[in-house]
């Protein structure tokens, strides 16, 4: 099946990056404002430009720093400190009075709630204003923040941990016990834990806006209690700037280590909570993304528009959502990110490789009109049996059961949709800027095909590059690492010939041979 697209675009650097994608602020200012265009606004969709004043994106970006959003004055930590202290004091007052809020005192008389008193705590990250609950008798003495206590320090990482995903109830209880010290009993700690967990879960799962102009994805390492000991853990952060210009922390997630794969779960969580579009995703120097983005379409994961999630989880709804998208604007986003990534060092020619392009040829050629496209064709049965066998093996590790029938049905249908789109739209790519390469023509014939591909792309295949290609081919013959014997009939209940009948349209259109 077709997999490879070479895109040679002459404006990859000349188009510039007046703003928006993660490039240096000085570079944005120098290139955008000299042109007399409000930085970034011209590149935003019309519906968003109507909501954002000219230049607001640059102004917001200029003052946005990941750490300040967390620990700066008025940042996330201040907000969570207020939530934690007030929630804990409400539980303490309930224990002191002996009855729940909105109920009558036992016997109908006695001490009762009496509003609250404002108080400012001095913390390591600045002043935090809280409302301290009162009782009519004046006998309530909160323990988490005592009367006349003005300083509340040393708990930053513990508070962040309480409102992040990834900690057990026991660990949360241990963090609260350390905040309280030895002043209170275990029963109160348990009740406060329940109350804080309820509040934390509500905060973690709260609905999000449909569109965010800017989202920062960052990760920092904190010391967190885990099973009785304190360990260093990675805290994944999603910080956003909304259409109203207000900043918000969309979520925090704790994992043992920082790495590339967990970011997919972060983005999926944001999607499930309502996020439909992110105009600019900033991942400045972020560990994990260089390893995670192996094909350029994985950049579209940041724009919630890629098909990659299908390879990691069983999410048919995501497939339907992805196929319903008009990918033109998402490909425009990908091009802008590529321009940003290559702004300083180049290259002036990009090589893009992914099967996804085969079902998005319209958006591809609209976005990269000077592209040279190479389609590599292979027996769909060989592709499907390889994919579903690999997934069946991985299901043995991550699932309690394997469903061969589901894997066969889903991926046969998925490949049929992709190849159907490719056959339908193949003529959108001009013959002088495209080439079809059949798998059975490759063995021993690679260099002549490379010559033709480079010629159509207008790129010189230099002797040095030719030697490197040949050295790679000589050192990596087919079967170097062994081979896998597939048995579709035995493992998935269908013969290769039966499965191949679904793809007669593809064999009729291209020079493909059964394998």
C-alpha positions as CSV (number, residue, x, y, z in Angstrom):
1,X,0.0,0.0,0.0
2,X,1.2,3.6,-0.6
3,X,3.3,5.0,2.2
4,X,5.8,7.7,1.1
5,X,5.4,11.3,0.2
6,X,8.3,13.6,-0.6
7,X,7.5,17.2,-0.3
8,X,9.8,19.8,-1.8
9,X,8.6,23.2,-1.0
10,X,10.5,26.3,-2.1
11,X,8.9,28.5,0.5
12,X,9.7,26.4,3.5
13,X,12.0,29.1,4.9
14,X,11.0,32.1,2.9
15,X,7.4,31.9,4.2
16,X,8.9,32.8,7.6
17,X,7.3,32.4,11.0
18,X,5.9,35.8,11.9
19,X,4.6,34.3,15.1
20,X,2.6,31.5,16.7
21,X,4.8,28.3,16.3
22,X,7.5,27.7,19.0
23,X,10.3,29.9,17.7
24,X,12.2,32.6,19.5
25,X,10.3,35.7,20.5
26,X,12.9,38.0,19.0
27,X,12.6,36.2,15.7
28,X,8.8,36.5,15.7
29,X,9.0,40.3,16.4
30,X,11.7,40.9,13.7
31,X,9.9,39.0,11.0
32,X,6.3,39.8,11.8
33,X,6.2,43.5,12.7
34,X,8.5,44.7,10.0
35,X,5.9,43.6,7.5
36,X,3.3,45.8,9.1
37,X,1.0,42.9,9.9
38,X,-0.2,42.3,13.4
39,X,2.0,39.4,14.6
40,X,0.2,36.1,14.1
41,X,-3.2,37.4,13.5
42,X,-3.2,37.0,9.8
43,X,-2.4,33.3,10.2
44,X,-5.4,32.6,12.5
45,X,-8.7,31.2,11.3
46,X,-11.3,33.8,10.6
47,X,-13.6,32.7,13.4
48,X,-10.8,33.2,15.9
49,X,-9.6,36.5,14.5
50,X,-13.0,37.9,15.2
51,X,-12.6,37.0,18.8
52,X,-8.9,38.0,19.4
53,X,-7.8,41.6,19.1
54,X,-4.8,42.3,16.8
55,X,-1.5,41.2,18.4
56,X,-3.1,39.5,21.4
57,X,-1.3,36.2,20.7
58,X,2.1,37.8,20.8
59,X,1.3,39.7,23.9
60,X,0.1,36.6,25.7
61,X,3.1,34.5,24.5
62,X,5.5,37.3,25.6
63,X,4.5,36.9,29.2
64,X,3.8,33.2,29.4
65,X,6.4,31.1,31.2
66,X,5.6,27.6,32.3
67,X,7.1,27.8,35.8
68,X,5.5,31.2,36.5
69,X,2.1,29.8,35.6
70,X,2.5,27.3,38.4
71,X,4.4,29.0,41.2
72,X,4.1,32.7,40.3
73,X,1.8,35.1,42.2
74,X,-1.8,34.2,41.4
75,X,-0.7,31.1,39.5
76,X,-2.0,27.5,39.8
77,X,-0.3,26.8,43.1
78,X,-2.0,29.8,44.7
79,X,-5.3,28.7,43.4
80,X,-4.9,25.1,44.6
81,X,-3.6,26.2,48.0
82,X,-6.8,28.2,48.4
83,X,-8.9,25.3,47.4
84,X,-7.1,22.8,49.7
85,X,-7.1,25.0,52.8
86,X,-10.7,26.1,52.5
87,X,-11.9,22.5,51.8
88,X,-10.0,21.1,54.7
89,X,-11.3,23.8,57.1
90,X,-14.9,23.1,56.0
91,X,-14.3,19.5,57.0
92,X,-12.7,20.5,60.3
93,X,-15.7,22.8,61.1
94,X,-18.1,19.9,60.3
95,X,-16.3,17.7,62.8
96,X,-16.2,20.5,65.4
97,X,-20.0,21.2,65.1
98,X,-21.0,17.5,64.7
99,X,-23.3,17.9,61.7
100,X,-23.0,18.4,57.9
101,X,-23.6,21.7,56.1
102,X,-27.2,22.8,55.3
103,X,-28.5,20.6,58.2
104,X,-29.9,21.7,61.5
105,X,-27.9,21.4,64.7
106,X,-28.7,18.3,66.8
107,X,-31.8,19.0,68.8
108,X,-32.4,22.2,66.8
109,X,-30.2,24.4,69.0
110,X,-26.5,24.9,69.6
111,X,-23.5,26.1,67.8
112,X,-23.8,26.8,64.1
113,X,-21.9,28.0,61.1
114,X,-21.5,31.8,60.9
115,X,-20.1,32.7,57.5
116,X,-16.4,33.3,56.9
117,X,-13.6,35.8,57.5
118,X,-11.1,36.7,54.8
119,X,-7.5,36.1,55.6
120,X,-4.2,36.4,53.7
121,X,-1.6,33.7,54.0
122,X,2.0,34.3,53.0
123,X,3.3,31.4,51.1
124,X,6.6,30.7,49.2
125,X,4.8,31.7,46.0
126,X,3.3,34.9,47.3
127,X,0.1,36.0,49.2
128,X,-2.9,33.7,49.0
129,X,-6.3,35.1,50.1
130,X,-8.5,32.5,51.8
131,X,-12.0,32.6,53.5
132,X,-11.8,31.1,57.0
133,X,-15.2,29.6,58.1
134,X,-16.5,30.7,61.5
135,X,-18.9,29.4,64.1
136,X,-21.3,31.5,66.2
137,X,-19.8,30.5,69.5
138,X,-16.3,31.4,68.4
139,X,-14.9,28.1,69.6
140,X,-13.7,26.7,66.2
141,X,-9.9,26.6,65.9
142,X,-8.8,25.3,62.5
143,X,-5.8,23.0,62.5
144,X,-4.5,23.2,59.0
145,X,-4.1,27.0,59.4
146,X,-4.3,28.1,63.0
147,X,-5.9,31.3,64.3
148,X,-3.4,34.3,63.8
149,X,-1.2,32.0,61.6
150,X,-0.1,34.0,58.6
151,X,2.6,31.8,57.0
152,X,1.9,28.6,55.1
153,X,5.1,27.3,53.7
154,X,6.9,24.1,52.6
155,X,3.9,22.4,51.0
156,X,4.2,23.4,47.4
157,X,4.9,20.0,45.9
158,X,2.5,18.2,48.2
159,X,-0.4,20.5,47.1
160,X,0.5,20.0,43.4
161,X,0.5,16.3,44.0
162,X,-3.0,16.3,45.6
163,X,-4.5,17.8,42.5
164,X,-2.7,15.7,39.9
165,X,-3.6,12.4,38.4
166,X,-1.6,9.4,39.3
167,X,-1.6,9.2,43.2
168,X,-3.3,6.6,45.3
169,X,-5.7,7.4,48.2
170,X,-3.1,6.2,50.6
171,X,-0.5,8.6,49.2
172,X,-2.9,11.5,49.3
173,X,-3.7,10.7,52.9
174,X,0.1,10.6,53.7
175,X,0.6,14.0,52.1
176,X,-2.3,15.5,54.1
177,X,-0.9,14.0,57.3
178,X,2.5,15.7,56.6
179,X,0.7,19.0,56.0
180,X,-1.2,18.7,59.3
181,X,1.7,17.3,61.3
182,X,0.9,15.5,64.5
183,X,-1.8,17.9,65.6
184,X,-4.8,15.9,64.6
185,X,-6.1,12.4,64.7
186,X,-6.3,9.8,61.9
187,X,-10.1,10.1,61.7
188,X,-10.0,13.8,60.7
189,X,-7.2,13.1,58.2
190,X,-9.4,10.4,56.6
191,X,-12.4,12.7,56.3
192,X,-10.2,15.6,54.9
193,X,-8.7,13.1,52.4
194,X,-12.2,12.2,51.2
195,X,-13.2,15.8,50.8
196,X,-10.0,16.8,49.1
197,X,-10.2,13.8,46.7
198,X,-13.7,14.8,45.8
199,X,-12.6,18.4,45.0
200,X,-9.5,17.2,43.2
201,X,-11.4,14.8,41.0
202,X,-13.9,17.6,40.1
203,X,-11.0,19.8,39.2
204,X,-9.2,17.1,37.2
205,X,-12.2,16.2,35.1
206,X,-13.8,19.6,34.7
207,X,-15.0,20.4,31.1
208,X,-12.7,22.5,29.0
209,X,-13.3,25.1,26.2
210,X,-13.7,24.0,22.6
211,X,-10.8,26.2,21.3
212,X,-7.5,27.4,22.9
213,X,-5.3,29.8,20.9
214,X,-2.2,28.7,22.8
215,X,-1.3,25.6,24.8
216,X,2.0,25.0,26.5
217,X,3.0,21.4,27.2
218,X,5.8,21.1,29.8
219,X,7.1,18.7,32.3
220,X,8.9,19.2,35.6
221,X,10.3,16.8,38.2
222,X,8.9,16.9,41.8
223,X,9.6,15.0,45.0
224,X,6.4,13.1,45.7
225,X,5.4,10.5,48.3
226,X,4.9,7.1,46.8
227,X,4.0,4.0,48.9
228,X,5.7,5.3,52.1
229,X,8.8,6.8,50.6
230,X,9.6,10.1,48.8
231,X,10.6,9.7,45.2
232,X,11.2,12.0,42.3
233,X,8.4,11.9,39.7
234,X,7.6,13.7,36.5
235,X,4.7,16.1,36.5
236,X,3.2,16.6,33.1
237,X,1.6,20.0,32.7
238,X,-0.8,21.5,30.1
239,X,-1.0,25.3,30.4
240,X,-3.5,27.2,28.2
241,X,-4.4,30.7,27.1
242,X,-8.1,31.0,26.4
243,X,-9.9,33.2,23.8
244,X,-10.6,35.7,26.6
245,X,-6.9,36.1,27.2
246,X,-7.1,34.3,30.6
247,X,-4.6,31.7,31.5
248,X,-5.6,28.3,32.8
249,X,-3.9,25.0,33.8
250,X,-5.8,22.4,32.0
251,X,-4.4,19.5,33.9
252,X,-1.4,17.8,35.7
253,X,-0.4,14.2,35.5
254,X,2.2,12.3,37.5
255,X,4.3,9.5,36.1
256,X,7.5,7.7,37.3
257,X,9.5,9.2,34.4
258,X,9.3,11.8,31.7
259,X,8.9,10.2,28.3
260,X,7.4,10.6,24.9
261,X,4.5,8.0,24.9
262,X,2.6,9.5,27.9
263,X,1.9,12.7,26.0
264,X,-0.6,10.9,23.8
265,X,-2.6,10.1,26.9
266,X,-2.4,13.8,28.0
267,X,-3.7,14.9,24.6
268,X,-6.4,12.2,24.6
269,X,-7.6,13.4,28.1
270,X,-7.9,17.0,26.8
271,X,-9.9,15.8,23.8
272,X,-12.3,13.8,26.1
273,X,-12.8,16.9,28.2
274,X,-14.0,18.9,25.3
275,X,-11.0,20.4,23.5
276,X,-11.6,20.4,19.7
277,X,-8.9,22.8,18.4
278,X,-5.5,24.1,19.6
279,X,-4.1,26.8,17.3
280,X,-0.6,26.9,18.7
281,X,1.1,24.1,20.7
282,X,4.4,25.2,22.4
283,X,6.8,22.4,23.4
284,X,10.0,24.4,23.7
285,X,12.9,22.0,24.3
286,X,10.5,19.4,25.7
287,X,12.0,16.0,26.4
288,X,10.0,13.3,24.8
289,X,8.5,15.0,21.7
290,X,11.6,14.6,19.5
291,X,11.4,10.9,20.3
292,X,7.6,10.8,19.9
293,X,7.4,12.5,16.6
294,X,8.8,10.0,14.1
295,X,6.5,10.8,11.2
296,X,5.5,14.4,10.5
297,X,1.8,13.5,10.8
298,X,2.4,13.0,14.5
299,X,2.7,16.8,14.6
300,X,-1.1,16.6,13.9
301,X,-1.5,14.8,17.2
302,X,-0.8,18.2,18.8
303,X,-3.6,19.6,16.7
304,X,-6.0,16.7,17.6
305,X,-6.1,15.7,13.9
306,X,-3.9,12.6,13.4
307,X,-4.7,9.0,12.9
308,X,-1.9,7.8,15.1
309,X,-4.2,7.1,18.1
310,X,-5.8,4.2,16.2
311,X,-2.4,2.4,16.4
312,X,-2.3,2.8,20.2
313,X,-5.8,2.1,21.4
314,X,-9.2,0.8,20.3
315,X,-11.1,4.0,19.7
316,X,-13.5,3.7,16.8
317,X,-15.0,7.0,17.7
318,X,-11.7,8.7,17.2
319,X,-11.5,7.1,13.7
320,X,-14.9,8.6,12.9
321,X,-13.9,12.0,14.3
322,X,-10.7,11.9,12.3
323,X,-12.4,10.9,9.0
324,X,-15.0,13.7,9.4
325,X,-12.4,16.5,9.6
326,X,-11.6,18.8,6.8
327,X,-7.9,18.3,7.0
328,X,-6.9,21.4,4.9
329,X,-6.5,23.7,8.0
330,X,-4.7,20.9,9.9
331,X,-2.2,20.4,7.1
332,X,-1.7,24.2,7.1
333,X,-0.9,24.0,10.8
334,X,1.6,21.1,10.2
335,X,3.3,23.2,7.5
336,X,3.6,26.2,9.9
337,X,5.1,24.0,12.5
338,X,7.6,22.6,10.0
339,X,8.5,26.1,9.0
340,X,9.1,27.0,12.6
341,X,11.2,23.9,13.2
342,X,13.4,24.6,10.2
343,X,13.5,28.4,10.5
344,X,17.1,28.6,11.7
345,X,18.8,25.4,10.4
346,X,16.8,24.4,7.4
347,X,16.4,22.2,5.4
348,X,14.8,23.9,2.4
349,X,13.4,20.6,1.3
350,X,11.2,18.4,3.5
351,X,10.7,14.6,3.2
352,X,7.3,13.7,4.5
353,X,6.4,10.0,5.0
354,X,3.1,8.5,6.1
355,X,0.3,6.4,4.9
356,X,-2.1,9.1,6.2
357,X,-1.3,11.3,3.2
358,X,-2.8,8.7,0.9
359,X,-6.3,9.4,2.2
360,X,-5.6,13.2,2.4
361,X,-4.3,13.9,-1.1
362,X,-6.5,16.9,-1.5
363,X,-5.3,18.7,1.7
364,X,-1.8,17.6,1.0
365,X,-1.5,19.1,-2.5
366,X,-3.4,22.2,-1.5
367,X,-0.9,22.8,1.3
368,X,2.2,21.7,-0.6
369,X,1.4,22.6,-4.2
370,X,5.0,22.0,-5.4
371,X,5.3,18.6,-3.8
372,X,6.7,15.6,-5.5
373,X,4.8,12.5,-4.4
374,X,6.1,8.9,-4.4
375,X,3.5,6.2,-3.9
376,X,4.9,2.8,-2.8
377,X,2.4,0.0,-3.5
378,X,2.3,-3.4,-1.8
379,X,-0.2,-6.3,-1.5
380,X,-2.7,-5.1,1.2
381,X,-2.9,-8.6,2.6
382,X,0.8,-8.5,3.5
383,X,0.2,-5.1,5.2
384,X,-2.9,-6.2,7.1
385,X,-1.5,-9.5,8.3
386,X,1.6,-7.8,9.6
387,X,-0.3,-5.1,11.4
388,X,-2.9,-7.3,13.1
389,X,-0.4,-9.9,14.1
390,X,1.7,-7.2,15.8
391,X,-1.3,-5.9,17.6
392,X,-2.4,-9.3,18.7
393,X,1.0,-9.8,20.3
394,X,0.8,-6.4,22.0
395,X,-2.7,-7.2,23.2
396,X,-1.2,-10.2,25.1
397,X,0.7,-7.7,27.2
398,X,-2.0,-5.0,27.7
399,X,-5.3,-6.7,27.6
400,X,-7.0,-9.6,29.4
401,X,-8.1,-11.2,26.1
402,X,-7.3,-11.1,22.4
403,X,-10.1,-10.6,19.8
404,X,-8.7,-11.8,16.4
405,X,-12.0,-11.2,14.7
406,X,-12.2,-7.6,15.8
407,X,-8.6,-6.9,14.7
408,X,-9.3,-8.4,11.3
409,X,-12.6,-6.6,10.7
410,X,-11.4,-3.2,12.0
411,X,-8.1,-3.1,10.1
412,X,-9.3,-4.6,6.9
413,X,-12.0,-1.9,6.8
414,X,-9.5,0.8,7.8
415,X,-7.0,-0.1,5.0
416,X,-9.8,-0.5,2.5
417,X,-11.0,3.1,3.3
418,X,-7.4,4.4,3.0
419,X,-6.7,2.7,-0.3
420,X,-10.2,3.7,-1.7
421,X,-9.4,7.3,-1.0
422,X,-6.0,6.9,-2.7
423,X,-7.5,5.4,-5.9
424,X,-10.2,8.1,-5.9
425,X,-7.8,11.0,-5.6
426,X,-4.6,9.7,-7.3
427,X,-5.2,12.0,-10.3
428,X,-5.0,15.1,-8.1
429,X,-1.2,14.7,-8.2
430,X,0.3,15.7,-11.6
431,X,2.1,12.9,-13.5
432,X,5.3,15.0,-13.8
433,X,5.5,15.3,-10.1
434,X,4.6,11.8,-8.9
435,X,5.8,8.3,-9.3
436,X,4.3,4.9,-8.4
437,X,6.7,2.3,-7.1
438,X,5.7,-1.3,-6.7
439,X,7.1,-3.4,-3.9
440,X,8.0,-6.3,-6.2
441,X,10.2,-3.9,-8.3
442,X,12.3,-2.9,-5.4
443,X,14.7,-5.8,-4.7
444,X,17.8,-5.0,-6.6
445,X,16.3,-2.1,-8.5
446,X,16.4,0.6,-5.8
447,X,19.1,2.9,-7.3
448,X,17.4,3.3,-10.7
449,X,14.2,4.1,-8.9
450,X,16.0,6.6,-6.7
451,X,17.4,8.3,-9.8
452,X,13.9,8.7,-11.3
453,X,12.5,10.0,-8.0
454,X,15.2,12.5,-7.5
455,X,14.8,13.6,-11.2
456,X,11.1,14.3,-10.8
457,X,11.7,16.1,-7.6
458,X,14.3,18.4,-9.2
459,X,16.9,17.3,-6.6
460,X,20.4,16.2,-7.5
461,X,21.4,12.6,-6.4
462,X,25.1,13.4,-5.8
463,X,27.7,10.6,-5.9
464,X,28.2,10.9,-2.1
465,X,24.5,10.4,-1.4
466,X,24.4,7.6,-4.0
467,X,27.2,5.8,-2.2
468,X,25.5,6.1,1.1
469,X,22.3,4.6,-0.3
470,X,24.2,1.7,-1.8
471,X,26.1,1.1,1.4
472,X,22.8,1.0,3.3
473,X,21.3,-1.4,0.8
474,X,24.3,-3.7,0.9
475,X,24.3,-3.8,4.6
476,X,20.6,-4.4,5.0
477,X,19.4,-7.1,2.6
478,X,15.9,-8.3,3.0
479,X,15.6,-11.1,5.6
480,X,18.7,-9.9,7.4
481,X,16.9,-10.2,10.8
482,X,14.9,-13.3,9.9
483,X,11.3,-13.5,8.8
484,X,7.9,-14.1,10.3
485,X,5.6,-16.9,9.1
486,X,2.0,-15.7,8.9
487,X,-1.1,-18.0,9.0
488,X,-4.2,-15.9,8.5
489,X,-6.5,-18.9,8.2
490,X,-5.3,-20.4,11.5
491,X,-5.0,-17.2,13.6
492,X,-7.7,-15.0,12.1
493,X,-10.1,-17.4,10.3
494,X,-9.7,-16.1,6.8
495,X,-7.5,-17.1,3.9
496,X,-5.3,-14.6,2.0
497,X,-7.3,-15.0,-1.2
498,X,-10.6,-14.3,0.6
499,X,-9.2,-11.1,2.2
500,X,-7.6,-10.1,-1.1
501,X,-11.0,-10.0,-2.8
502,X,-11.8,-6.9,-0.8
503,X,-9.1,-5.0,-2.7
504,X,-9.8,-5.9,-6.3
505,X,-10.2,-2.1,-7.0
506,X,-6.7,-1.5,-5.8
507,X,-5.1,-4.3,-7.9
508,X,-7.0,-3.1,-10.9
509,X,-5.6,0.5,-10.6
510,X,-2.0,-0.1,-9.7
511,X,0.8,-2.6,-10.5
512,X,0.5,-4.7,-7.4
513,X,1.2,-8.4,-7.1
514,X,0.0,-10.9,-4.4
515,X,2.8,-11.9,-2.0
